[in-house]
Amino acid sequence: MTAGPGRIRPSTGEYFLWGVAALFIIVPLGCFLAYGFFSVVDNAIVYRPSIGNFADLLSNASYRATFLRTMRMALEVSAINLVLGYATAYFIWLRPPGWRNFLVIALAIPLLMSYIIKIYAMRGVLGTNGLLNSALMTLGIVDEPVSALLFNLTAVRITLSVVLLPFMVLPIYIALERIPASVLHAASDLGANELQTFAGIILPLSLPGGIVGAMFTFVLASGDFLAPELVGGIEGFTYGRLIFSQFGLAFNWPLGAALSILLMCVALGVIYVARRLGNPRWQR
């Protein structure tokens, strides 16, 4: 049934879905964000609105330094994964169809595993007696185990790059799969070599997938607290761990909520920019 010329009245099911979303997503999120305007006095939450937490966030040099260091680390992880992810997706795309399906499934299997198990696996790889140190010593690159591979920000970068790699590869591969074969055949018929075809057709058409993958990687890396907690140590302290500590040992939920609001704003900004970059005018 229509509600006017060219307009369709929402069905009962759509109203129900909006109601469920409001009840289980919007209302809890709004309540959580409201905590950012409260305060803690004598280990008790004072439900009196104020902007004290946000003033502390902006004036505290330690908070600012941790935030900026985490954002830089997330950018580095995104850049590393963009290169590795594109190379991996391009390699899979060039395989025969049967091999493509097998490789994509193999790549997606880690997404079904427990996140903690993957972090502990990387901890074993990077440890002094781990796989990486054993390989370096076997190849004669080092004479003794390298302790700098664990419990620092480098370990966090490596761990997040490995764990989040599927979130980069899959969007790029999907973008590559959507490139019409007729376009590639036309380029070949017009005399374009492989490099010209890649630079002029494949890369531009698959770039939106890379942007989406970079968005996923940045947002997940910037807010992660488990990997920095297990492999970062004291030197690998990140903004996610700062938020986690406020809800844990510090028992300062209002400050934790205020810190989370800043991170959420950054994530929404990154999503908006990725949407704009991933949908250029020539695609609309």
C-alpha positions in Angstrom: 0.0 0.0 0.0 1.3 3.5 -0.9 1.6 6.5 1.4 1.7 9.0 -1.4 2.8 9.3 -5.0 5.9 7.2 -5.6 6.2 6.4 -1.9 5.7 3.0 -0.2 4.4 2.8 3.3 6.8 0.7 5.6 5.4 -2.7 6.3 4.7 -4.1 9.8 7.9 -6.2 9.6 10.0 -3.2 8.8 8.5 -1.4 11.9 9.3 -4.4 13.9 12.9 -4.5 12.8 13.4 -0.8 13.5 11.9 -1.4 17.0 14.3 -4.3 17.6 17.2 -2.2 16.5 16.2 0.7 18.7 15.7 -1.6 21.7 18.8 -3.7 21.5 21.3 -1.3 19.7 20.3 2.4 19.8 19.0 2.5 23.4 22.0 0.6 25.0 24.5 2.6 22.9 22.8 5.8 24.0 22.9 4.8 27.7 26.6 3.8 27.3 27.5 7.1 25.7 25.6 9.0 28.5 28.0 7.5 31.0 30.7 9.7 29.5 29.1 12.8 31.0 29.0 11.4 34.5 31.9 11.2 37.0 33.4 9.0 39.8 33.8 10.3 43.3 35.1 8.0 46.1 34.7 5.0 43.9 31.1 5.7 43.3 29.5 7.0 40.0 27.9 10.4 40.4 25.0 10.7 37.9 25.4 14.5 37.4 26.1 15.6 33.9 29.4 17.3 33.2 32.1 17.6 30.6 34.9 16.9 33.1 35.9 13.6 31.5 36.3 15.2 28.1 38.3 18.0 29.6 40.6 15.5 31.2 40.9 13.6 27.9 42.0 16.8 26.1 44.3 18.1 28.8 46.0 14.9 29.7 49.3 14.6 27.7 49.5 10.8 28.4 46.0 10.2 26.9 46.8 12.2 23.9 50.1 10.5 23.3 48.6 7.1 23.7 45.8 8.0 21.3 48.1 9.4 18.6 50.5 6.4 19.0 47.6 4.0 18.5 46.2 5.8 15.5 49.7 5.7 13.9 50.0 2.0 14.6 46.6 1.3 13.1 47.6 3.3 10.0 50.8 1.3 9.7 48.9 -2.0 10.0 46.5 -0.9 7.4 49.3 0.1 5.0 51.2 -3.2 5.6 48.0 -5.2 5.0 47.0 -3.2 1.9 50.3 -4.3 0.2 50.2 -7.9 1.5 46.4 -8.2 1.0 46.4 -6.9 -2.5 49.3 -9.2 -3.5 47.5 -12.2 -1.9 44.1 -11.4 -3.5 45.7 -10.8 -6.9 47.5 -14.2 -6.7 44.2 -16.0 -5.8 42.4 -14.2 -8.6 44.9 -15.4 -11.2 44.4 -19.1 -10.2 42.0 -21.4 -12.0 38.4 -21.3 -10.6 38.8 -24.6 -8.6 41.9 -23.3 -6.9 40.3 -19.9 -6.2 37.5 -21.5 -4.2 39.9 -23.6 -2.2 42.2 -20.7 -1.4 39.4 -18.4 -0.4 38.0 -21.0 1.9 41.4 -21.6 3.4 41.8 -17.9 3.9 38.4 -17.6 5.6 38.9 -20.5 8.0 40.9 -18.4 10.5 37.9 -16.1 10.8 36.0 -19.0 12.3 38.7 -19.6 15.0 38.7 -18.0 18.4 40.4 -14.7 18.5 42.3 -15.5 21.7 43.7 -18.7 20.1 45.0 -16.8 17.2 46.7 -14.2 19.5 48.3 -17.0 21.6 49.5 -18.6 18.4 51.2 -15.4 17.3 52.7 -15.1 20.8 54.2 -18.6 20.3 55.5 -17.6 16.9 57.2 -14.4 18.1 58.6 -15.7 21.4 62.2 -16.4 22.1 61.6 -20.1 21.5 59.1 -19.5 18.8 58.9 -20.4 15.1 60.3 -17.1 13.8 63.3 -17.1 16.1 64.0 -20.7 15.3 63.9 -20.0 11.6 66.3 -17.0 12.0 68.7 -19.0 14.0 68.5 -21.9 11.5 69.3 -19.6 8.6 72.2 -18.1 10.5 70.7 -14.6 10.5 71.0 -14.3 14.3 73.2 -16.2 16.8 70.7 -16.1 19.7 66.9 -15.6 20.0 65.7 -12.0 19.4 63.7 -10.8 22.4 62.6 -7.6 20.6 59.9 -9.5 18.7 57.6 -9.8 21.7 56.2 -7.5 24.3 56.4 -4.2 22.4 54.6 -2.2 19.8 56.3 -4.1 17.0 54.8 -7.3 18.2 51.4 -5.7 18.2 51.9 -4.5 14.6 53.0 -8.0 13.4 50.2 -9.7 15.3 47.4 -7.4 14.1 48.8 -7.5 10.5 48.6 -11.3 10.5 45.3 -11.7 12.3 43.5 -8.9 10.3 44.8 -9.9 6.9 41.7 -11.8 5.8 39.6 -8.6 6.3 41.9 -7.0 3.7 42.1 -9.8 1.2 38.5 -10.7 0.9 37.1 -7.2 -0.1 39.9 -6.9 -2.7 39.3 -10.3 -4.1 35.6 -9.6 -4.4 36.4 -6.4 -6.2 38.7 -8.3 -8.6 36.0 -10.9 -9.2 33.6 -8.2 -10.3 35.8 -7.0 -13.1 34.1 -8.0 -16.3 36.2 -10.4 -18.4 35.0 -8.6 -21.5 36.8 -5.4 -20.4 40.1 -7.4 -20.0 39.6 -9.0 -23.4 38.9 -5.6 -25.0 42.1 -4.2 -23.5 44.0 -7.1 -24.9 42.4 -6.7 -28.4 43.4 -3.0 -28.3 47.1 -4.0 -27.8 47.5 -3.3 -24.1 50.2 -5.4 -22.4 49.8 -6.9 -18.9 51.3 -3.9 -17.1 49.1 -1.5 -19.0 46.0 -3.6 -18.3 46.8 -3.8 -14.6 47.6 -0.1 -14.2 44.7 1.2 -16.4 41.9 -1.3 -15.6 42.5 -3.8 -12.8 44.0 -1.5 -10.2 41.4 1.3 -10.6 38.5 -1.1 -10.6 39.8 -3.1 -7.6 40.8 0.0 -5.6 37.4 0.3 -3.8 38.0 -3.1 -2.4 41.3 -2.0 -1.0 39.7 1.0 0.5 37.0 -1.1 2.2 39.7 -3.5 3.5 41.8 -0.6 4.8 38.7 0.7 6.6 38.1 -2.7 8.3 41.7 -3.0 9.3 42.1 0.5 10.7 38.9 0.4 12.7 39.6 -3.1 14.1 43.3 -2.3 14.9 42.6 1.1 16.5 40.1 -0.4 19.0 41.8 -3.7 19.7 42.9 -4.3 23.3 43.4 -8.1 23.5 46.4 -8.3 21.1 48.2 -5.4 22.9 47.4 -7.0 26.2 48.8 -10.4 25.3 51.8 -9.6 23.1 52.4 -5.8 23.7 53.6 -5.8 27.3 54.3 -2.4 28.9 55.8 -0.9 25.7 52.8 -2.0 23.7 50.2 0.0 25.6 47.5 1.3 23.3 44.3 3.3 23.4 42.2 0.1 23.5 44.0 -1.0 26.6 43.5 2.4 28.2 39.8 2.1 27.7 39.8 -1.5 29.0 41.7 -0.5 32.1 39.1 2.2 32.9 36.3 -0.4 32.9 38.5 -2.9 34.8 41.0 -2.1 37.5 40.3 1.7 37.6 36.6 1.3 37.9 36.0 4.6 36.1 33.2 3.7 33.7 32.4 7.4 32.9 36.0 8.1 31.8 36.1 4.8 29.9 32.9 5.9 28.1 34.4 9.3 27.2 37.5 7.6 25.8 35.2 5.3 23.8 33.3 8.2 22.4 36.4 9.7 20.9 37.4 6.3 19.4 33.8 5.9 18.0 34.0 9.3 16.4 37.3 8.4 14.7 35.8 5.1 13.5 32.7 6.8 12.1 35.0 9.4 10.4 37.1 6.7 8.8 33.9 4.8 7.6 32.6 8.1 6.1 35.9 8.8 4.3 36.1 5.2 3.0 32.6 5.4 1.7 33.3 8.6 -0.2 36.6 7.3 -1.6 35.1 3.9 -2.4 32.2 5.3 -4.4 33.7 7.9 -6.8 31.4 9.8 -9.1 32.2 7.7 -12.1 30.8 4.7 -10.3 27.5 6.3 -9.4 
